[in-house]
Amino acid sequence: MKLKVITAWIAGVVILALYAYAVAAGVGNLLGMSQFLGEALGPLPWALLGTAIAVPVIALIVSLIIARGKSAWVRVLLLSTGLCVSAAVQLEIMHLIS
């Protein structure tokens, strides 16, 4: 029983690190685009870049709220689903901007 809990915690920590990476990538994209394109970007790309930073945070919060009271592996699956949704939104935003 303890092995299942420990592996679920390890998987959860890895997924949370990937959420942190998604936020860092969003900040990096915002800084990179502002440095290289700057004035060429209109208000919509700026809003989309801000959204790319907020989406992983919102996905994490929603996943944690939905996963409340569930078993450990269901939480891990819900967290990974939120991460997949966040990655898909970020990819679409980068596709729209570039």
Secondary structure, 3 states (H helix, E strand, C coil): CHHHHHHHHHHHHHHHHHHHHHHHHHHHHHHHHHHHCHHHCCHHHHHHHHHHHHHHHHHHHHHHHHHCCCCHHHHHHHHHHHHHHHHHHHHHHHHHHC
